Every structure is written in structure tokens, then in C-alpha cells.
Amino acid sequence: MKVLYNIGIHAMSAGARLAALRNDKLRRMIDGHAESLDRLRHARATVAPDGFDLWVHAASLGEFEQARPVIEAYRKARPQAKVLLSFFSPSGYCVRHNYDGADCVVYLSFDTPRNVRQFLDAAQPKCAVFVKYEFWSNYLHEIAKRHIPLYLISAIFRPGQRFFKPWGAFSRDVLRTYTHIFVQDRESLDLLASVGITNVTVAGDTRFDRVAQVAEDSRPIPELARWLHGDDGQGQPVFTLVVGSSWPQDEAYYIPWLNEHPEVKAIVAPHEFNDKRLKTLVDSFAAKAVLWSQVLAKGRGPEPSTTKPDNANPASSPANSSTSPAFPDNNSATPSIPDDAQAVIIDCFGLLSRIYRYGDAAIIGGGLGTGIHNINEAAVYGIPVAFGPNNGKFREAAALIADNAAFEYHDRAECSTILTRWLTDPAGRRHQGANAAAYIRTNRGATSLIMHTLLPD
């Protein structure tokens, strides 16, 4: 089985290199792989001569948001510790390669035996933390072979996964490399116990800690506040829908409803965008829709400062990252959104987690395609959420639905029904939002449980 696995990894690597000839995202990843060892060795020579105290690997941006509370708690407890952060996907690396919580940020190369040995020889980590779904056999076995403590956090398991199949012995051996596994729920613990994996703790999902922290630290966005509530903040309340990580499939459902309800205002953050995508999105509104960048350019001069990541292609980078603010707040001019605008399109990075505070309800995109995005990021502000049916991998989706705080739509009619109910029943909507906030509040604490193991007293 190991031979077949290695053949598969080499084939994956070769396929990615071939596809990178025509795919900008993959090309950035392949180029990043080529540079990572040099970057890692330079960091060892300059900032971590004795190796890294903590190595955290996150597949992409969503997994990074789960890792971040642990990284920051670790740094707070050990300010002098040296931290290495690795990503597999460009959507994580390109946005967070300058993350100041880590002393070095690199790509993790494909899981071939040679790549594994080179990486670990260069990094010399004293402790390794992988996030959620990371089961790279060669990396994990080599880490265990070197007696490096190895942890999996915010993991979630389902009966249909290969670990629990009669032919899943190879995959179960991979799980046994972990020193300890922190899972999100009791079902995951029971599934692991059924195959003899007992070094497991139900800790919950660190994303709850992260979204709560973001909400607590979130700074206002004056331009949106003025647009919605007037200069004095006392304007007539208007129902405002925030759409996070919007995909065209979702837009085919909610934008016709918005066009039928010009009294509603909307803030839309597309998941990916380029000039053509943005024009199509703006043109789909019957009323006026404006780009956020144009609002700021008009108020602050023709060249607004952004924090778009180096070498990032807007067409393939997420617009919904809860990263550092996309624009500085200390310019003298005051940008403003036209009063007659129905929608603002967020065509930059780093604002969505702050924008949800201005919504009365939210649609979370992706559920009609690859899978929903971060719904907790909206729910923490005490607003109800809706999304498409591809949400089965996210336990918070089922929990929020059960708590009457989230709603699933399969077609345009269902989406319209949900939106109309939110618009016409504000008391019911506020009750649903309170349920959402309570769910987030009661599920905090995973980071503390994990830290008790990583850094015992």
C-alpha cells in the first residue's frame, strides 16, 4: 500500500506541474515549493538556529483560521518561541505569507520521502501541529520516527471516511502517528475508538475562539455606518443583507430577490473576482451598485493603499479573508457611499469579518458548489445565516439549523422565502440571531484545552 501511495503522490506532483503551465494558482504553488527550502534554511540560520519550537501546518486559509488561536496562545505563553507555519494551498500562503505570528511561512511540498526528509532536516521542529484533515503519510510517519510530538487539532471524522472501512488499515496506521488528536465532537471520538484510536480528546473547534476574538477586536467601518444610518448614526434602520464568499450560483438566487426589494441594502463580498466578474456582478443589480475600491478612491484620492498579497491574482484569491484591514483609516478625506446605492461590492481583502456587524442577516456562499464558507464569522455577530445544501462537512451548519439560527436553500424559491421572512418578521429574525450568538458563545474554549496539552503546567 505504501508503494501505491508514493506512486500516487509522485503522479499528483507531476500532474500539478503540468497543469501549472496553464493555471496561475498552481504555478504560484509550484514556484513556492521551489523556494521554500531556501527560505526555511535562511530562517534557521537567522532566527531559529536551534530549530523551530512549534511547526503548524494548515492546508489553506480556512484551516489557518483554526490554527491561529493556538499559534497566538502559544506565542503569548512563550514569547521567545520560534514558530514555523506551512501551507499547501496558494489561497492560504498568498494571503498569510506575511503573518507576523510566525517566524517563517513556507509552502509544504508534496509528500514524497525525499521532500519529507529535506523539509524536516531543514526545519528541525520540536513540536508539530496539523489542522483538521491533514493526513500526509510520509510526513506523519517520519515525524513520529523522529520522536517529535505530533498533534491534530479541530479534527472531525465521519463514518464514510476511509479510516473506518474494512480496507482502511493503511489510513488507520497514519492516524496512529499522532501523539494526540483533538476532535470537534463526540461522534468523531466514538468513530476513532471503534478502530482502536483512543488518544483522543473532544475539544471542539478553535474557529469559535477565533471568530469571537475577531468580533471583539473588530474596528468600525465608518463609511458603511454612514451609508446605513446617516452621519449621526440615528438614521432610519434599513434591512441589510451581507453576502460572504458570494459565488455566481448563489447570486442567481438572491440578486433577483434584491431587485424585487429595492428598499433592502446589500453588502456583497465575492469569493473570487477580476474586472469581468466585478462588472457582471455590478450590472446584475437593477438599482445602483458600487465597488468598495471606487468609494475609497473617490474619497481618498486615485490610488488607495491595499494589502493585497504579493503575487496574488485577484481572480483566484479569496475576498473573504478575515485578515488585516484592506485600507488604512487615517486619511484626511472622507469617502462616502452614494445614498441611492442599493449594494456595495467588496473588491478587496480583509474586511468581511468586520462587515458582518452591519448585517441583519447573512447569506454564506459556496453551498451550491464546492462547499460553504465560514458561517461562524457571521453568526458571532448575532445574525441568522442561510446557505446552499453542500454543507454536510460542517457540523456548525447542522447545529445552527437545529437551533433555528440557520436555514438551507436548494433553489431560488427557497432562498426568496427565507429572505422575505427575514425582511417581514424582524422580531423572529432577531430571535434567530440571538440563537446564533448563543451557539458561538457556548462552543468557545477549544484553544485552552489544546494548550493544556501542548504546554502543560
N, C-alpha and C positions, 0 to 999 in steps of 0.2 A: 504493500500500500504506500509506503514511504517513497518508493521509486516512482510510482504513478503520480504521487503528489508533486514530486520535484519536476517530473516531466511537464505536468500541468502548469506549474509556476514558470518554468522556462518558456512554455508556449504563450502564457499570458504576457510575459515580458516582451517577447518577440512581437506579439500582436499589437501591444501598446506602442512599440517603437514604429511599427509600420503605420498604424493609424495616426501617429503623431505627425506624419508628413502632411496630413490634411486637416488636422484638428488642433487648434491653438491651445486648448486646455490641456490636452495630452502632451503637446510639445513642451509646454511650460513644466509639466511634471517630469518628463524625461530629462530636460535640461537641469531641473532642480536636483534630480538624482545624481547627475554627473558632478554637481558642485558640492553636494552635501558632505562627503568625506573630507574634502579640503576645509570646508567651513567648520566641521566638527574638530578636526585636528588643530586648527588655528585657535578655536575656543579652548581646547585643552591646554595649549601652550600658554595662553594669555590669561585665562580666568579660572580654569579648573585643572591645575596641574596634577592633582591627586584623583582626578575622575569626578564625575557628577554624583552628588548626593542623592538626587532624585531624577529619574527619567520618566516622563509621562508621554505616552503615545495616544493620539486621538486620530481617528480615521479622517475626520473632516471637521467643519466648523461646528456642527451640532454637538458632536462628541467633545469638542474643546470646551463648549459652554458647560458641559457636565464635569470636565476636568478642572476648570478654572477655580471653583471654590476650594478644591483640595490643594491646588498649587498655592493659592494665596494664603490659605490657612497654614500650610507647611512653611512658607516664607515668613509668615508672621511669628511662628513658633521658633524658627531657626533662620534669623536674618542673614547669616553668613553662608547659608547653604547654597550650593551651586545646582541649578535646575536646567535640565535639558528637555525640550519639547519637540516632538516629532509629529509630522502629519503624513498621511498617504495621499490625500486629495489636494489638488490645487485650490479648491474652493475654501479649504482651511488655511493652507500655507500662505496664499497670496494676501489674504485679509489679515492674518495674525503673525506674519513673519517678523514684525517689529514689536511683538508683545513684550512689555518690559517686566513681566513676572518671570521670564525665563532668561537665563544667561546665554542660551544658544537655541535657535529654532532651525530645524532642518526637515527635509523630506526623509521618510523611511523607504529605502529601496526595496525592490521585490525580494520575496522570502526565499532566496536561493542560499545554499550553505555558504558559498563564498561571500556573498553580501552580508550575511549574518555575522560571520567571523570578523570581517573588516569593520563593521559597524561597532560591535561590542568591544573589539580591541581598541578602537579609537575613543569610544565614549567612557569605558570603564565605569559603568553605573554601579552605585552601591544599593540601589533600590529601584524597582521598575513598577509602574502603574499603567495598565492598559484600560481602555474605556469601552464598555458595553458589548461590542460584537467583535472584538479583535482576537482572532484565533489563528495566528500565523504559526504553523507547526515548527518550522526550523528556528525561528526566533525564540519561541517559548521553550523548546527543549534545550536550546543552547544556554539560555538564561538560567534554567534550572540546573543544568550541568555545571555551571559556574557558581552555583550556590548563591545566586543573587535573589533576595526576597522579591517575590513577584505577586502582584495583586491585580484583580479585575474588579472594577467599580461600576456601579449603576447598570449591572448586567440584568438582562431579562431573557427568560427561556420559555419556549412554547413546545407543546407535545410533538408537533410535526418536524422539529429540527432533527438533524442527522444524529445528534448525540444520543437520541433516545430510540433509534432504530436498531433492529437486530444486527444489521451490518455496520453499526456505528462505532466499533471498537477503536479504530484509529482516532476518531474525533474525541472519544472519551479519554483516550490517553493524553490528548492535548490539554483537556481540562485538568488533568491531574498534575500538570506542571505548575499550576498556580499555588502559591503559598496559602492564599485565602481569596475567596470570591465573595463580593458584596452584591447581593441581588436586590431588585426593586420590590419583589413581592413574595408572598408565601408559596404561591404556585411554583415559582422558579426554584425555591428551596426544596420543595417536595419532589419536583422532577429530578433535580440533581441527586437527591437522596435515593431515588429509585434506581439509579445506576451506580451507587456507591460513592458519590462525591459528597462528603459531609463537612468539609472545611468551609462552611458557607454561613453567612450572616445576612438576615433581612435588614438592610439599612435604608432602603428607599432610594429615591432618585435625587442626586445632587443638583439637578436642574431647579428643583424647588427653592433650594438655598440661593442659587444664582439669580433667579428672576426676582426673588424677594429683595436681594441686595441691590439689584439694578433699579427696582422701583423706589426703594428707599433713598438711593443716591441720585435719582433722576432729576435733572435740572429742567425748568420750564422752557418752552419754546414760544417766546413772546409773539412771533408772527402768527402762529396758529391760534393762540389765545385771543388776539385782537380780531382775527377773522371770524371766530366763532362767537365771541362775547363782547366785542367792542373795546374801545380804548380804556374804558373804566372797568372792564370785566363784569359789567352788570347788564349786558345786552340780553335780549330775549333768548332763552335756551332754544336750540335747534337740534333735532335728532342728527347725530353724526355717526356715520359708519366708517370704521377703519378696516382696510383690507390689507392683510400682511402676506407677503410672498405670493402675490397675485399671479396666476397663470391664465393664458387665454381661455382655457376651458372653463375656468371659474367666471371669467369676465362675460362669457356668453350667457351666463345665468343672472348675475347680479346687476350688470350695467343696464339691461333693458328695464329692470325694476327701477333703478335710479332715474332713468329717462322718463319714467311714468310718474316720478315723485320729485319734481324739481325743488320742492321745499326741503328735501334732505340734503345734507352735505356729506362729502366723502373724502377720505384721505387714503390714497392707494399707493402701496409700495410694491411694484412689480418684482418678481423673483429674479428675473434677468432682463436686461434691457440694452438696446442700442438705439440709434436715431430712428430707424424704421419702426421698431417696436414701440417707441415712445409716441411717434406720430400717430400710429394706428390707435393707440390707447387714448390719446387726447381726442382724436376725431370720432371715437365711438360715443362720446358724450354729446347729447343734444344741446345741453347748456354749456357754459364756458368751463373749460378745464385748463389748468395752468401747471407748468412744470415748476417744481421747487427751485431748481437752479436758476430759472428765469426770474422768479420772485426775488431771489437774493441778488442776482446780477443787477436788476433794476434799482434795488435799494442801496447796494454796496459797491457799485462800480462794475465794469465789464468783465473782471477776472476774479470771481470768487475763489477763495482758497478751499481746497478739498483735501481729504486724507485718503484718496483712492490709493490702494496698494500699488507698489512698484510692479510694473509689467502686468498689471491686471487688465483684462479685457472686459469692459462693461457688458459685453454680450454674454459673457459666461461667468460673471461674478455675482454672488447674491446681493440683492439690495436690501436684505432684511437683517443684516448682521447687527447684533447689539454690541458694537464696538465703540471706539472713541468718537466724539461728536464730529460730524462731517464738515461743519463750518464754525469758525470762531465766533464768539458772541460779543467781542469788544470793539466792533467797528462803530464809527460815529453815525453813519447813515442808518435810517430805519426802514428796512424793506417791509412791504405790505402786500397782502394778497387782495386782489380786487373783491369788493363787496359782493359783486354779482357772480363770482365764480362758484360753481357747484362743487368742483372737485380740485384737489391738489394732488399731483402725481409726484411721488418722492423718487427723484432720479439721482440719488446719491447713497452713500453708505453711512451707517451708524446712527440713524435716527429712529428706527421703528420701535425699539424698546421704550423710547421716550414718547412716541406719538400715541401709543395706546391709551395713555392717560386722558387724551382728548376725545376718546370714543365713547359712545353709549352702548355700542355693541361691535363685534368684530367678525369678519369672515377670514378664515385662515386657508390659504391656497394650497394646492398640491393634492388634495384628496380626490381629484378626478384624474390624477396621473400617477406620478411616482410615489406619492405618499404625502400626508400633511406635514406642515412645518410646525414650528414651536407654538403650541396653543397656550402653554403656561405663561408665556411672555405677555399675553393679553389678559388672561384670567386673573393674574395677580392684581390688576387694577380694579377688580370688581365689576367686570362687564361680561355678559354672556357671549358665547362664540358659536360659530357654525362652520361646517366643513363638509367636504365630499366623503364618499364611502371608503376610500382607501386609507383607513386609519387603524387597522387591526393590530399593527405593531406597537401602538402607543396606548399603554394602559390608562393614561390620563384621559384619553378620549372617551373610553367606555365609562370611566368613573365619573367624569363630568356630565355625560349623558344621563347616567343613573341618578345624579344629584340635581337633575333639572337645571343644569347650568350650560349645557352644550347641546347642539342639535345637528343632525346629519341630513344632508340633502342628496338626492340621486338625480334630480332633473331640475329644469328651470321652474316648474310649478312649485316644487317643494321649497326651493330657495326663496321664491317670491312669498310663499306663505309664511315662512319664518321671518322674513324682513318686515312684512306687513304686520305681523303680530307684535314685533318689537316696536314698530312705529306707533301702533294704535293702543298699546297696553303698557304705558310707561311704568305703572306700579308692578306689573308682572315682570317686566324686564329688569327693574331694579332688584326684585327678589331673586331672580336668576343670577344676576351679577353678584349679589351677596353670597349666594351658594358657591360661586366660582372662587371668590376671595377666601371663603372658609376652607375650601378644598386645598388651596395652596398653603394656607396657614397651618393646617393640621398635618401636612406632609413634609414640613421642614425638618431638618436635623440629621440628614444622611451624612453630611460632611463631618460633623462631630463624632459620629460613630466610627467612621473610617479613620479619622485622625487618632483615635484612641489606640488603634492597631498599628498605624504607621509610626506614631511617636508615643509609645506607652510611657506613662509616668515613671 
